């Protein structure tokens, strides 16, 4: 199994305090209500949520790390 399947699309992004301050996960309409943020830097081991709009592209981390796609909080 390659790391992107096991650990997420952008495995290696640091979920540090500095980067987490720019995170939009907790105010996103699709946020699954867990205690996590920075789904772009987390693995895929989470329950599937509902797609109700996405703020990923508005996130500071998205721009800083050159991310692509959306709905990082979904277990896709």
PDB file of N, CA, C and O in Angstrom, chain B, residues numbered from 101:
ATOM      1  N   UNK B 101       0.855  -1.183   0.000  1.00  0.00           N
ATOM      2  CA  UNK B 101       0.000   0.000   0.000  1.00  0.00           C
ATOM      3  C   UNK B 101       0.891   1.234   0.000  1.00  0.00           C
ATOM      4  O   UNK B 101       1.818   1.327   0.804  1.00  0.00           O
ATOM      5  N   UNK B 102       0.618   2.188  -0.899  1.00  0.00           N
ATOM      6  CA  UNK B 102       1.452   3.387  -0.907  1.00  0.00           C
ATOM      7  C   UNK B 102       0.996   4.366   0.183  1.00  0.00           C
ATOM      8  O   UNK B 102      -0.132   4.282   0.668  1.00  0.00           O
ATOM      9  N   UNK B 103       1.868   5.275   0.554  1.00  0.00           N
ATOM     10  CA  UNK B 103       1.570   6.192   1.659  1.00  0.00           C
ATOM     11  C   UNK B 103       0.378   7.088   1.401  1.00  0.00           C
ATOM     12  O   UNK B 103      -0.327   7.432   2.350  1.00  0.00           O
ATOM     13  N   UNK B 104       0.114   7.488   0.153  1.00  0.00           N
ATOM     14  CA  UNK B 104      -1.018   8.376  -0.102  1.00  0.00           C
ATOM     15  C   UNK B 104      -2.341   7.680   0.182  1.00  0.00           C
ATOM     16  O   UNK B 104      -3.293   8.335   0.604  1.00  0.00           O
ATOM     17  N   UNK B 105      -2.429   6.372  -0.037  1.00  0.00           N
ATOM     18  CA  UNK B 105      -3.656   5.629   0.277  1.00  0.00           C
ATOM     19  C   UNK B 105      -3.806   5.454   1.785  1.00  0.00           C
ATOM     20  O   UNK B 105      -4.905   5.576   2.326  1.00  0.00           O
ATOM     21  N   UNK B 106      -2.705   5.169   2.451  1.00  0.00           N
ATOM     22  CA  UNK B 106      -2.752   4.894   3.881  1.00  0.00           C
ATOM     23  C   UNK B 106      -2.885   6.162   4.719  1.00  0.00           C
ATOM     24  O   UNK B 106      -3.641   6.193   5.690  1.00  0.00           O
ATOM     25  N   UNK B 107      -2.148   7.209   4.341  1.00  0.00           N
ATOM     26  CA  UNK B 107      -2.064   8.393   5.180  1.00  0.00           C
ATOM     27  C   UNK B 107      -2.769   9.625   4.631  1.00  0.00           C
ATOM     28  O   UNK B 107      -2.772  10.656   5.304  1.00  0.00           O
ATOM     29  N   UNK B 108      -3.353   9.574   3.468  1.00  0.00           N
ATOM     30  CA  UNK B 108      -4.038  10.728   2.909  1.00  0.00           C
ATOM     31  C   UNK B 108      -3.336  11.271   1.683  1.00  0.00           C
ATOM     32  O   UNK B 108      -2.179  10.947   1.413  1.00  0.00           O
ATOM     33  N   UNK B 109      -4.044  12.094   0.953  1.00  0.00           N
ATOM     34  CA  UNK B 109      -3.535  12.621  -0.311  1.00  0.00           C
ATOM     35  C   UNK B 109      -2.267  13.431  -0.153  1.00  0.00           C
ATOM     36  O   UNK B 109      -1.397  13.401  -1.024  1.00  0.00           O
ATOM     37  N   UNK B 110      -2.151  14.148   0.937  1.00  0.00           N
ATOM     38  CA  UNK B 110      -1.014  15.049   1.114  1.00  0.00           C
ATOM     39  C   UNK B 110      -0.229  14.697   2.368  1.00  0.00           C
ATOM     40  O   UNK B 110       0.121  15.570   3.163  1.00  0.00           O
ATOM     41  N   UNK B 111       0.041  13.419   2.532  1.00  0.00           N
ATOM     42  CA  UNK B 111       0.841  12.959   3.665  1.00  0.00           C
ATOM     43  C   UNK B 111       2.153  13.738   3.701  1.00  0.00           C
ATOM     44  O   UNK B 111       2.846  13.848   2.690  1.00  0.00           O
ATOM     45  N   UNK B 112       2.484  14.267   4.853  1.00  0.00           N
ATOM     46  CA  UNK B 112       3.720  15.020   4.995  1.00  0.00           C
ATOM     47  C   UNK B 112       3.482  16.486   5.296  1.00  0.00           C
ATOM     48  O   UNK B 112       4.411  17.183   5.705  1.00  0.00           O
ATOM     49  N   UNK B 113       2.261  16.977   5.104  1.00  0.00           N
ATOM     50  CA  UNK B 113       1.944  18.357   5.481  1.00  0.00           C
ATOM     51  C   UNK B 113       1.935  18.424   6.995  1.00  0.00           C
ATOM     52  O   UNK B 113       1.277  17.621   7.657  1.00  0.00           O
ATOM     53  N   UNK B 114       2.650  19.362   7.528  1.00  0.00           N
ATOM     54  CA  UNK B 114       2.775  19.504   8.971  1.00  0.00           C
ATOM     55  C   UNK B 114       1.518  20.138   9.566  1.00  0.00           C
ATOM     56  O   UNK B 114       1.183  21.267   9.209  1.00  0.00           O
ATOM     57  N   UNK B 115       0.804  19.436  10.475  1.00  0.00           N
ATOM     58  CA  UNK B 115      -0.372  20.016  11.115  1.00  0.00           C
ATOM     59  C   UNK B 115      -0.004  20.831  12.360  1.00  0.00           C
ATOM     60  O   UNK B 115      -0.663  20.726  13.394  1.00  0.00           O
ATOM     61  N   UNK B 116       1.041  21.633  12.250  1.00  0.00           N
ATOM     62  CA  UNK B 116       1.520  22.412  13.389  1.00  0.00           C
ATOM     63  C   UNK B 116       0.536  23.523  13.756  1.00  0.00           C
ATOM     64  O   UNK B 116      -0.409  23.804  13.018  1.00  0.00           O
ATOM     65  N   UNK B 117       0.774  24.138  14.891  1.00  0.00           N
ATOM     66  CA  UNK B 117      -0.077  25.227  15.359  1.00  0.00           C
ATOM     67  C   UNK B 117      -0.131  26.349  14.324  1.00  0.00           C
ATOM     68  O   UNK B 117      -1.210  26.877  14.054  1.00  0.00           O
ATOM     69  N   UNK B 118       0.994  26.719  13.747  1.00  0.00           N
ATOM     70  CA  UNK B 118       1.027  27.788  12.747  1.00  0.00           C
ATOM     71  C   UNK B 118       0.129  27.472  11.565  1.00  0.00           C
ATOM     72  O   UNK B 118      -0.636  28.327  11.119  1.00  0.00           O
ATOM     73  N   UNK B 119       0.216  26.258  11.058  1.00  0.00           N
ATOM     74  CA  UNK B 119      -0.602  25.873   9.921  1.00  0.00           C
ATOM     75  C   UNK B 119      -2.057  25.684  10.324  1.00  0.00           C
ATOM     76  O   UNK B 119      -2.956  26.003   9.546  1.00  0.00           O
ATOM     77  N   UNK B 120      -2.301  25.178  11.510  1.00  0.00           N
ATOM     78  CA  UNK B 120      -3.663  24.951  11.982  1.00  0.00           C
ATOM     79  C   UNK B 120      -4.432  26.260  12.170  1.00  0.00           C
ATOM     80  O   UNK B 120      -5.659  26.265  12.073  1.00  0.00           O
ATOM     81  N   UNK B 121      -3.747  27.353  12.433  1.00  0.00           N
ATOM     82  CA  UNK B 121      -4.431  28.642  12.597  1.00  0.00           C
ATOM     83  C   UNK B 121      -5.148  29.055  11.315  1.00  0.00           C
ATOM     84  O   UNK B 121      -6.157  29.758  11.377  1.00  0.00           O
ATOM     85  N   UNK B 122      -4.652  28.637  10.168  1.00  0.00           N
ATOM     86  CA  UNK B 122      -5.270  28.984   8.888  1.00  0.00           C
ATOM     87  C   UNK B 122      -6.338  27.982   8.468  1.00  0.00           C
ATOM     88  O   UNK B 122      -7.009  28.186   7.456  1.00  0.00           O
ATOM     89  N   UNK B 123      -6.504  26.915   9.219  1.00  0.00           N
ATOM     90  CA  UNK B 123      -7.422  25.828   8.863  1.00  0.00           C
ATOM     91  C   UNK B 123      -8.880  26.284   8.936  1.00  0.00           C
ATOM     92  O   UNK B 123      -9.282  26.956   9.886  1.00  0.00           O
ATOM     93  N   UNK B 124      -9.660  25.912   7.929  1.00  0.00           N
ATOM     94  CA  UNK B 124     -11.086  26.254   7.863  1.00  0.00           C
ATOM     95  C   UNK B 124     -11.993  25.072   8.187  1.00  0.00           C
ATOM     96  O   UNK B 124     -13.216  25.206   8.132  1.00  0.00           O
ATOM     97  N   UNK B 125     -11.419  23.914   8.525  1.00  0.00           N
ATOM     98  CA  UNK B 125     -12.221  22.709   8.740  1.00  0.00           C
ATOM     99  C   UNK B 125     -13.382  22.918   9.715  1.00  0.00           C
ATOM    100  O   UNK B 125     -14.515  22.551   9.406  1.00  0.00           O
ATOM    101  N   UNK B 126     -13.122  23.490  10.863  1.00  0.00           N
ATOM    102  CA  UNK B 126     -14.153  23.564  11.904  1.00  0.00           C
ATOM    103  C   UNK B 126     -15.297  24.517  11.569  1.00  0.00           C
ATOM    104  O   UNK B 126     -16.339  24.458  12.222  1.00  0.00           O
ATOM    105  N   UNK B 127     -15.144  25.390  10.581  1.00  0.00           N
ATOM    106  CA  UNK B 127     -16.236  26.274  10.170  1.00  0.00           C
ATOM    107  C   UNK B 127     -16.858  25.832   8.841  1.00  0.00           C
ATOM    108  O   UNK B 127     -17.741  26.508   8.314  1.00  0.00           O
ATOM    109  N   UNK B 128     -16.404  24.713   8.308  1.00  0.00           N
ATOM    110  CA  UNK B 128     -16.891  24.197   7.034  1.00  0.00           C
ATOM    111  C   UNK B 128     -18.254  23.523   7.221  1.00  0.00           C
ATOM    112  O   UNK B 128     -18.453  22.823   8.214  1.00  0.00           O
ATOM    113  N   UNK B 129     -19.192  23.715   6.296  1.00  0.00           N
ATOM    114  CA  UNK B 129     -20.502  23.064   6.417  1.00  0.00           C
ATOM    115  C   UNK B 129     -20.438  21.541   6.343  1.00  0.00           C
ATOM    116  O   UNK B 129     -21.365  20.873   6.801  1.00  0.00           O
ATOM    117  N   UNK B 130     -19.384  20.980   5.787  1.00  0.00           N
ATOM    118  CA  UNK B 130     -19.232  19.522   5.700  1.00  0.00           C
ATOM    119  C   UNK B 130     -18.439  18.940   6.861  1.00  0.00           C
ATOM    120  O   UNK B 130     -18.232  17.728   6.915  1.00  0.00           O
ATOM    121  N   UNK B 131     -17.994  19.776   7.788  1.00  0.00           N
ATOM    122  CA  UNK B 131     -17.193  19.323   8.930  1.00  0.00           C
ATOM    123  C   UNK B 131     -17.925  18.217   9.681  1.00  0.00           C
ATOM    124  O   UNK B 131     -19.063  18.421  10.105  1.00  0.00           O
ATOM    125  N   UNK B 132     -17.304  17.053   9.856  1.00  0.00           N
ATOM    126  CA  UNK B 132     -17.993  15.929  10.490  1.00  0.00           C
ATOM    127  C   UNK B 132     -18.134  16.034  12.012  1.00  0.00           C
ATOM    128  O   UNK B 132     -18.683  15.126  12.636  1.00  0.00           O
ATOM    129  N   UNK B 133     -17.654  17.113  12.616  1.00  0.00           N
ATOM    130  CA  UNK B 133     -17.861  17.334  14.038  1.00  0.00           C
ATOM    131  C   UNK B 133     -16.929  16.571  14.953  1.00  0.00           C
ATOM    132  O   UNK B 133     -17.236  16.386  16.130  1.00  0.00           O
ATOM    133  N   UNK B 134     -15.802  16.127  14.437  1.00  0.00           N
ATOM    134  CA  UNK B 134     -14.823  15.454  15.279  1.00  0.00           C
ATOM    135  C   UNK B 134     -13.910  16.507  15.898  1.00  0.00           C
ATOM    136  O   UNK B 134     -14.107  17.702  15.678  1.00  0.00           O
ATOM    137  N   UNK B 135     -12.939  16.087  16.651  1.00  0.00           N
ATOM    138  CA  UNK B 135     -12.003  17.021  17.274  1.00  0.00           C
ATOM    139  C   UNK B 135     -10.789  17.282  16.394  1.00  0.00           C
ATOM    140  O   UNK B 135      -9.797  17.834  16.869  1.00  0.00           O
ATOM    141  N   UNK B 136     -10.843  16.901  15.134  1.00  0.00           N
ATOM    142  CA  UNK B 136      -9.696  17.054  14.247  1.00  0.00           C
ATOM    143  C   UNK B 136      -9.832  18.291  13.378  1.00  0.00           C
ATOM    144  O   UNK B 136     -10.930  18.798  13.143  1.00  0.00           O
ATOM    145  N   UNK B 137      -8.707  18.752  12.916  1.00  0.00           N
ATOM    146  CA  UNK B 137      -8.648  19.784  11.894  1.00  0.00           C
ATOM    147  C   UNK B 137      -7.527  19.397  10.938  1.00  0.00           C
ATOM    148  O   UNK B 137      -6.855  18.384  11.131  1.00  0.00           O
ATOM    149  N   UNK B 138      -7.339  20.187   9.940  1.00  0.00           N
ATOM    150  CA  UNK B 138      -6.306  19.946   8.925  1.00  0.00           C
ATOM    151  C   UNK B 138      -6.425  18.546   8.321  1.00  0.00           C
ATOM    152  O   UNK B 138      -5.468  17.772   8.324  1.00  0.00           O
ATOM    153  N   UNK B 139      -7.596  18.241   7.814  1.00  0.00           N
ATOM    154  CA  UNK B 139      -7.820  16.942   7.189  1.00  0.00           C
ATOM    155  C   UNK B 139      -6.905  16.704   6.003  1.00  0.00           C
ATOM    156  O   UNK B 139      -6.635  15.555   5.653  1.00  0.00           O
ATOM    157  N   UNK B 140      -6.425  17.763   5.383  1.00  0.00           N
ATOM    158  CA  UNK B 140      -5.498  17.604   4.258  1.00  0.00           C
ATOM    159  C   UNK B 140      -4.205  16.939   4.695  1.00  0.00           C
ATOM    160  O   UNK B 140      -3.495  16.371   3.865  1.00  0.00           O
ATOM    161  N   UNK B 141      -3.882  17.000   5.989  1.00  0.00           N
ATOM    162  CA  UNK B 141      -2.633  16.432   6.502  1.00  0.00           C
ATOM    163  C   UNK B 141      -2.859  15.140   7.284  1.00  0.00           C
ATOM    164  O   UNK B 141      -1.914  14.574   7.833  1.00  0.00           O
ATOM    165  N   UNK B 142      -4.094  14.676   7.337  1.00  0.00           N
ATOM    166  CA  UNK B 142      -4.420  13.502   8.142  1.00  0.00           C
ATOM    167  C   UNK B 142      -4.670  12.292   7.254  1.00  0.00           C
ATOM    168  O   UNK B 142      -4.742  12.406   6.030  1.00  0.00           O
ATOM    169  N   UNK B 143      -4.796  11.164   7.871  1.00  0.00           N
ATOM    170  CA  UNK B 143      -5.045   9.932   7.140  1.00  0.00           C
ATOM    171  C   UNK B 143      -6.499   9.758   6.741  1.00  0.00           C
ATOM    172  O   UNK B 143      -7.319  10.656   6.935  1.00  0.00           O
ATOM    173  N   UNK B 144      -6.810   8.610   6.189  1.00  0.00           N
ATOM    174  CA  UNK B 144      -8.150   8.346   5.677  1.00  0.00           C
ATOM    175  C   UNK B 144      -8.987   7.510   6.635  1.00  0.00           C
ATOM    176  O   UNK B 144     -10.057   7.032   6.258  1.00  0.00           O
ATOM    177  N   UNK B 145      -8.530   7.327   7.846  1.00  0.00           N
ATOM    178  CA  UNK B 145      -9.234   6.500   8.816  1.00  0.00           C
ATOM    179  C   UNK B 145     -10.221   7.351   9.617  1.00  0.00           C
ATOM    180  O   UNK B 145      -9.981   7.669  10.782  1.00  0.00           O
ATOM    181  N   UNK B 146     -11.323   7.710   8.979  1.00  0.00           N
ATOM    182  CA  UNK B 146     -12.353   8.512   9.653  1.00  0.00           C
ATOM    183  C   UNK B 146     -13.702   8.177   9.041  1.00  0.00           C
ATOM    184  O   UNK B 146     -13.761   7.686   7.913  1.00  0.00           O
ATOM    185  N   UNK B 147     -14.785   8.432   9.763  1.00  0.00           N
ATOM    186  CA  UNK B 147     -16.105   8.151   9.192  1.00  0.00           C
ATOM    187  C   UNK B 147     -16.415   9.090   8.031  1.00  0.00           C
ATOM    188  O   UNK B 147     -15.943  10.226   7.993  1.00  0.00           O
ATOM    189  N   UNK B 148     -17.202   8.608   7.099  1.00  0.00           N
ATOM    190  CA  UNK B 148     -17.605   9.439   5.969  1.00  0.00           C
ATOM    191  C   UNK B 148     -18.615  10.474   6.443  1.00  0.00           C
ATOM    192  O   UNK B 148     -19.503  10.159   7.236  1.00  0.00           O
ATOM    193  N   UNK B 149     -18.488  11.679   5.973  1.00  0.00           N
ATOM    194  CA  UNK B 149     -19.428  12.743   6.285  1.00  0.00           C
ATOM    195  C   UNK B 149     -20.325  12.999   5.087  1.00  0.00           C
ATOM    196  O   UNK B 149     -20.411  12.188   4.166  1.00  0.00           O
ATOM    197  N   UNK B 150     -20.983  14.131   5.122  1.00  0.00           N
ATOM    198  CA  UNK B 150     -21.865  14.514   4.021  1.00  0.00           C
ATOM    199  C   UNK B 150     -21.266  15.704   3.300  1.00  0.00           C
ATOM    200  O   UNK B 150     -20.711  16.602   3.931  1.00  0.00           O
ATOM    201  N   UNK B 151     -21.374  15.715   2.005  1.00  0.00           N
ATOM    202  CA  UNK B 151     -20.883  16.834   1.203  1.00  0.00           C
ATOM    203  C   UNK B 151     -21.944  17.931   1.213  1.00  0.00           C
ATOM    204  O   UNK B 151     -22.962  17.838   0.527  1.00  0.00           O
ATOM    205  N   UNK B 152     -21.687  18.963   1.998  1.00  0.00           N
ATOM    206  CA  UNK B 152     -22.637  20.065   2.161  1.00  0.00           C
ATOM    207  C   UNK B 152     -21.979  21.403   1.840  1.00  0.00           C
ATOM    208  O   UNK B 152     -22.400  22.437   2.358  1.00  0.00           O
ATOM    209  N   UNK B 153     -20.976  21.394   1.012  1.00  0.00           N
ATOM    210  CA  UNK B 153     -20.199  22.589   0.713  1.00  0.00           C
ATOM    211  C   UNK B 153     -18.789  22.382   1.229  1.00  0.00           C
ATOM    212  O   UNK B 153     -18.578  21.631   2.181  1.00  0.00           O
ATOM    213  N   UNK B 154     -17.830  23.037   0.613  1.00  0.00           N
ATOM    214  CA  UNK B 154     -16.440  22.810   0.958  1.00  0.00           C
ATOM    215  C   UNK B 154     -15.679  24.132   1.019  1.00  0.00           C
ATOM    216  O   UNK B 154     -15.810  24.975   0.131  1.00  0.00           O
ATOM    217  N   UNK B 155     -14.886  24.303   2.072  1.00  0.00           N
ATOM    218  CA  UNK B 155     -14.066  25.502   2.229  1.00  0.00           C
ATOM    219  C   UNK B 155     -12.589  25.238   2.008  1.00  0.00           C
ATOM    220  O   UNK B 155     -11.768  26.127   2.233  1.00  0.00           O
ATOM    221  N   UNK B 156     -12.232  24.042   1.576  1.00  0.00           N
ATOM    222  CA  UNK B 156     -10.816  23.693   1.419  1.00  0.00           C
ATOM    223  C   UNK B 156     -10.060  24.705   0.565  1.00  0.00           C
ATOM    224  O   UNK B 156      -8.952  25.107   0.919  1.00  0.00           O
ATOM    225  N   UNK B 157     -10.640  25.114  -0.541  1.00  0.00           N
ATOM    226  CA  UNK B 157      -9.921  26.014  -1.452  1.00  0.00           C
ATOM    227  C   UNK B 157      -9.726  27.408  -0.870  1.00  0.00           C
ATOM    228  O   UNK B 157      -8.916  28.179  -1.384  1.00  0.00           O
ATOM    229  N   UNK B 158     -10.452  27.747   0.192  1.00  0.00           N
ATOM    230  CA  UNK B 158     -10.312  29.052   0.848  1.00  0.00           C
ATOM    231  C   UNK B 158      -9.307  29.023   1.995  1.00  0.00           C
ATOM    232  O   UNK B 158      -9.023  30.058   2.598  1.00  0.00           O
ATOM    233  N   UNK B 159      -8.778  27.865   2.294  1.00  0.00           N
ATOM    234  CA  UNK B 159      -7.874  27.671   3.426  1.00  0.00           C
ATOM    235  C   UNK B 159      -6.467  28.174   3.103  1.00  0.00           C
ATOM    236  O   UNK B 159      -5.995  28.025   1.976  1.00  0.00           O
ATOM    237  N   UNK B 160      -5.808  28.760   4.078  1.00  0.00           N
ATOM    238  CA  UNK B 160      -4.431  29.219   3.902  1.00  0.00           C
ATOM    239  C   UNK B 160      -3.472  28.082   3.606  1.00  0.00           C
ATOM    240  O   UNK B 160      -2.535  28.257   2.827  1.00  0.00           O
ATOM    241  N   UNK B 161      -3.684  26.922   4.210  1.00  0.00           N
ATOM    242  CA  UNK B 161      -2.841  25.764   3.962  1.00  0.00           C
ATOM    243  C   UNK B 161      -2.985  25.241   2.540  1.00  0.00           C
ATOM    244  O   UNK B 161      -2.019  24.758   1.950  1.00  0.00           O
ATOM    245  N   UNK B 162      -4.166  25.335   2.002  1.00  0.00           N
ATOM    246  CA  UNK B 162      -4.431  24.882   0.638  1.00  0.00           C
ATOM    247  C   UNK B 162      -3.550  25.637  -0.345  1.00  0.00           C
ATOM    248  O   UNK B 162      -2.935  25.049  -1.235  1.00  0.00           O
ATOM    249  N   UNK B 163      -3.502  26.934  -0.167  1.00  0.00           N
ATOM    250  CA  UNK B 163      -2.687  27.773  -1.048  1.00  0.00           C
ATOM    251  C   UNK B 163      -1.194  27.576  -0.777  1.00  0.00           C
ATOM    252  O   UNK B 163      -0.397  27.440  -1.706  1.00  0.00           O
ATOM    253  N   UNK B 164      -0.832  27.562   0.490  1.00  0.00           N
ATOM    254  CA  UNK B 164       0.576  27.466   0.869  1.00  0.00           C
ATOM    255  C   UNK B 164       1.228  26.174   0.373  1.00  0.00           C
ATOM    256  O   UNK B 164       2.372  26.186  -0.081  1.00  0.00           O
ATOM    257  N   UNK B 165       0.503  25.071   0.462  1.00  0.00           N
ATOM    258  CA  UNK B 165       1.063  23.776   0.092  1.00  0.00           C
ATOM    259  C   UNK B 165       0.712  23.342  -1.331  1.00  0.00           C
ATOM    260  O   UNK B 165       1.054  22.233  -1.744  1.00  0.00           O
ATOM    261  N   UNK B 166       0.034  24.210  -2.078  1.00  0.00           N
ATOM    262  CA  UNK B 166      -0.297  23.900  -3.469  1.00  0.00           C
ATOM    263  C   UNK B 166      -1.198  22.685  -3.609  1.00  0.00           C
ATOM    264  O   UNK B 166      -0.996  21.851  -4.492  1.00  0.00           O
ATOM    265  N   UNK B 167      -2.196  22.587  -2.730  1.00  0.00           N
ATOM    266  CA  UNK B 167      -3.086  21.431  -2.739  1.00  0.00           C
ATOM    267  C   UNK B 167      -4.036  21.472  -3.930  1.00  0.00           C
ATOM    268  O   UNK B 167      -4.229  22.516  -4.554  1.00  0.00           O
ATOM    269  N   UNK B 168      -4.616  20.337  -4.229  1.00  0.00           N
ATOM    270  CA  UNK B 168      -5.584  20.205  -5.308  1.00  0.00           C
ATOM    271  C   UNK B 168      -6.766  19.410  -4.792  1.00  0.00           C
ATOM    272  O   UNK B 168      -6.612  18.568  -3.907  1.00  0.00           O
ATOM    273  N   UNK B 169      -7.928  19.666  -5.329  1.00  0.00           N
ATOM    274  CA  UNK B 169      -9.115  18.927  -4.937  1.00  0.00           C
ATOM    275  C   UNK B 169      -9.865  19.599  -3.814  1.00  0.00           C
ATOM    276  O   UNK B 169      -9.592  20.745  -3.460  1.00  0.00           O
ATOM    277  N   UNK B 170     -10.807  18.875  -3.263  1.00  0.00           N
ATOM    278  CA  UNK B 170     -11.634  19.413  -2.197  1.00  0.00           C
ATOM    279  C   UNK B 170     -12.155  18.262  -1.320  1.00  0.00           C
ATOM    280  O   UNK B 170     -11.821  17.100  -1.549  1.00  0.00           O
ATOM    281  N   UNK B 171     -12.952  18.587  -0.345  1.00  0.00           N
ATOM    282  CA  UNK B 171     -13.546  17.614   0.584  1.00  0.00           C
ATOM    283  C   UNK B 171     -12.503  16.697   1.225  1.00  0.00           C
ATOM    284  O   UNK B 171     -12.649  15.475   1.196  1.00  0.00           O
ATOM    285  N   UNK B 172     -11.469  17.276   1.795  1.00  0.00           N
ATOM    286  CA  UNK B 172     -10.433  16.489   2.460  1.00  0.00           C
ATOM    287  C   UNK B 172     -10.987  15.799   3.714  1.00  0.00           C
ATOM    288  O   UNK B 172     -10.405  14.821   4.182  1.00  0.00           O
ATOM    289  N   UNK B 173     -12.096  16.293   4.259  1.00  0.00           N
ATOM    290  CA  UNK B 173     -12.666  15.678   5.455  1.00  0.00           C
ATOM    291  C   UNK B 173     -13.451  14.414   5.148  1.00  0.00           C
ATOM    292  O   UNK B 173     -13.863  13.704   6.065  1.00  0.00           O
ATOM    293  N   UNK B 174     -13.660  14.128   3.889  1.00  0.00           N
ATOM    294  CA  UNK B 174     -14.410  12.938   3.502  1.00  0.00           C
ATOM    295  C   UNK B 174     -13.480  11.741   3.346  1.00  0.00           C
ATOM    296  O   UNK B 174     -12.369  11.883   2.834  1.00  0.00           O
ATOM    297  N   UNK B 175     -13.905  10.613   3.765  1.00  0.00           N
ATOM    298  CA  UNK B 175     -13.122   9.394   3.620  1.00  0.00           C
ATOM    299  C   UNK B 175     -13.385   8.829   2.233  1.00  0.00           C
ATOM    300  O   UNK B 175     -14.232   7.953   2.056  1.00  0.00           O
ATOM    301  N   UNK B 176     -12.649   9.338   1.251  1.00  0.00           N
ATOM    302  CA  UNK B 176     -12.880   8.949  -0.145  1.00  0.00           C
ATOM    303  C   UNK B 176     -11.939   7.874  -0.606  1.00  0.00           C
ATOM    304  O   UNK B 176     -12.011   7.442  -1.756  1.00  0.00           O
TER     305      UNK B 176
END
